[in-house]
Amino acid sequence: MSDIIDSLTDGLKPVKPLRNRPLWLGALAGLIVAVLYIWFFYGPRPELTALMGGEWPRSHMPVVKPLMFLALGISALLGASGLVRPEGRPKLRYLMPVLIIGAIVFGALLFEFQRDGWIGTMANLSDGVLICYMTILCGGMAGLIVLWRLWLRRSATSHPLTLGALSGLATASLMAAAYALHCQGDAPVYLLLVYGMAVAILTGIAALLGGKLLRW
């Protein structure tokens, strides 16, 4: 029996365990590239330019909105990093930022709808919807492709669909954080139907791809 085992294992080389360091370094590099692209090709929103000069904006959204999506991206990356090995299990705590932020935005949307009505609420969708949507979706997809090449394809997850979804959520959220440095659409309906829709669509696409490509 030992001879059979030796013959089967002869010539096999040990495989180094998949580390999370490339994930975080790649995510940081991708975020920096996205921020530089948005900053120099789209331009920062005026409030951030004034903030760099020492003037704090009247609204908190120019600062909070990028940080909000950054938190979503980091949380999704933490969840994804725990699923790359067969023993990894999904953990609800990594979805808590999605649930909390989603509940806050939805509550603000209901308040805005009660105050301004349907027409007044939907009027906040008039500026830059398509470019915002496409930038987040395309930028997030580019990040997902890079993530696949550098890290995802080496995973051995027991939850391919969930790992794919979290990866898509991470790249889309980080791209949304970068684009938020330029975008002045701060209304709840804008955050939910433009930002939220772009992030949700890429998350769904990544989940479907993960279910097929990450299964072993």
C-alpha positions in Angstrom: 0.0 0.0 0.0 2.8 2.4 0.9 4.4 1.7 -2.5 1.1 2.7 -4.2 0.9 5.9 -2.2 4.5 6.7 -3.0 4.0 6.2 -6.7 0.9 8.5 -6.7 2.6 11.3 -4.8 6.0 11.0 -6.6 6.9 14.2 -8.4 4.1 16.3 -6.7 5.2 19.7 -5.6 3.7 21.3 -2.5 1.4 24.2 -3.2 1.8 27.4 -1.2 -1.4 28.3 0.7 -3.3 31.2 -0.7 -2.5 34.3 1.3 -4.7 37.4 1.8 -1.9 39.9 1.4 -2.2 40.0 -2.5 -5.9 40.7 -2.0 -5.4 43.7 0.2 -2.5 45.1 -1.8 -4.4 44.7 -5.0 -7.5 46.3 -3.6 -5.4 49.2 -2.3 -3.7 49.7 -5.6 -6.9 49.4 -7.5 -8.6 52.0 -5.2 -5.7 54.4 -5.7 -5.9 54.0 -9.5 -9.6 54.6 -9.4 -9.3 57.7 -7.2 -6.6 59.2 -9.4 -8.7 58.5 -12.5 -11.8 60.1 -11.1 -9.8 63.0 -9.7 -7.9 64.0 -12.8 -10.4 62.9 -15.5 -13.7 63.8 -13.9 -12.5 66.3 -11.3 -13.4 66.5 -7.5 -16.7 68.0 -6.4 -16.4 71.7 -5.3 -16.9 70.9 -1.6 -13.8 68.7 -1.5 -11.8 71.3 -3.3 -12.9 73.8 -0.7 -12.2 71.3 2.1 -8.6 71.0 0.9 -8.4 74.8 1.4 -9.6 74.5 5.0 -13.3 75.2 4.5 -15.6 72.5 5.9 -18.6 71.8 3.7 -22.1 72.7 4.9 -23.3 69.2 4.2 -21.6 66.1 5.6 -22.3 64.1 2.4 -19.2 65.0 0.4 -17.2 63.3 3.2 -19.6 60.6 4.4 -20.6 59.3 1.0 -17.1 58.1 -0.1 -16.4 56.7 3.4 -19.8 54.9 3.3 -18.9 53.0 0.2 -15.4 52.4 1.4 -16.8 50.7 4.5 -18.9 48.5 2.3 -15.9 47.5 0.1 -13.7 46.7 3.1 -16.4 44.7 4.8 -17.0 42.7 1.6 -13.2 42.1 1.2 -13.1 40.8 4.8 -15.9 38.4 4.0 -14.4 37.2 0.8 -11.0 36.6 2.4 -12.6 34.2 4.8 -14.1 32.1 2.1 -11.2 31.2 -0.1 -10.4 27.9 1.7 -12.7 24.9 1.9 -13.3 25.4 5.7 -14.4 29.0 5.3 -18.0 29.8 6.2 -20.1 32.9 5.4 -20.5 35.3 8.4 -23.3 37.7 8.8 -21.2 40.4 10.4 -19.6 41.2 7.1 -23.0 42.0 5.6 -24.0 44.3 8.5 -22.7 47.5 6.8 -24.9 46.7 3.8 -27.9 46.2 6.0 -27.3 49.2 8.2 -26.5 51.6 5.4 -29.3 50.3 3.2 -31.8 50.8 6.1 -30.6 54.4 6.7 -30.8 55.3 3.0 -34.2 53.7 2.6 -35.5 55.4 5.7 -34.3 58.8 4.3 -35.9 58.0 1.0 -39.3 57.4 2.7 -38.9 60.7 4.5 -38.0 62.6 1.4 -40.9 61.0 -0.5 -43.4 62.0 2.2 -42.0 65.5 2.2 -41.5 66.2 -1.5 -43.9 63.7 -3.2 -43.1 61.5 -6.2 -42.2 64.3 -8.6 -40.0 66.2 -6.2 -38.2 63.0 -5.2 -37.5 61.7 -8.7 -36.3 65.2 -9.8 -33.1 64.3 -8.0 -32.3 61.8 -10.6 -31.9 64.3 -13.4 -28.1 64.9 -13.3 -25.4 62.5 -14.4 -27.3 59.3 -13.8 -26.0 57.4 -16.8 -22.3 58.3 -16.4 -22.5 57.6 -12.7 -24.1 54.2 -13.3 -21.7 53.2 -16.1 -18.6 54.4 -14.3 -19.3 52.3 -11.2 -20.4 49.3 -13.2 -17.5 49.3 -15.7 -14.9 50.3 -13.1 -16.1 47.6 -10.7 -16.1 45.0 -13.5 -12.5 45.9 -14.4 -11.5 45.5 -10.7 -13.3 42.1 -10.6 -11.3 40.9 -13.6 -8.0 42.0 -11.9 -9.1 40.3 -8.7 -9.8 37.1 -10.6 -6.4 37.1 -12.3 -4.5 37.9 -9.1 -6.4 36.0 -6.4 -9.8 34.5 -7.0 -8.9 31.8 -9.5 -6.5 30.3 -6.9 -9.2 29.9 -4.3 -10.7 26.6 -3.2 -14.0 27.8 -1.7 -16.9 25.7 -0.5 -19.2 28.7 -1.2 -18.5 29.8 -4.8 -21.6 31.8 -5.3 -21.2 33.8 -2.0 -17.5 34.4 -2.7 -18.3 35.7 -6.1 -21.0 38.0 -4.7 -18.8 39.4 -2.0 -16.0 40.0 -4.6 -18.4 41.9 -6.9 -19.8 43.8 -3.9 -16.2 44.8 -2.9 -15.0 46.0 -6.3 -18.2 47.8 -7.1 -18.3 49.5 -3.7 -14.6 50.6 -4.0 -15.3 52.1 -7.4 -18.4 53.8 -6.0 -16.2 55.3 -3.2 -13.8 56.7 -5.8 -16.6 58.1 -8.0 -18.3 59.7 -5.0 -15.3 62.1 -4.9 -16.7 63.7 -8.1 -20.5 63.0 -8.0 -22.8 65.6 -6.3 -25.8 63.3 -6.3 -26.4 63.0 -2.6 -30.2 62.5 -2.5 -31.4 59.2 -1.0 -33.2 58.3 -4.2 -29.9 58.8 -6.1 -27.9 56.7 -3.7 -30.5 53.9 -3.9 -31.4 53.8 -7.5 -28.1 54.8 -9.1 -25.3 53.8 -6.8 -27.2 51.0 -5.2 -28.4 49.6 -8.5 -25.0 49.6 -10.1 -23.5 47.9 -7.1 -26.3 45.3 -6.9 -26.1 44.4 -10.6 -22.3 43.8 -10.4 -22.8 41.8 -7.2 -25.4 39.6 -9.0 -23.2 39.1 -12.1 -20.2 38.2 -9.9 -22.4 35.8 -7.9 -23.4 34.0 -11.1 -19.8 33.9 -12.4 -18.6 32.7 -9.0 -21.1 29.9 -9.0 -19.7 28.6 -12.3 -16.0 29.5 -12.3 -15.2 29.0 -8.6 -16.8 25.6 -8.2 -14.5 22.7 -7.7 
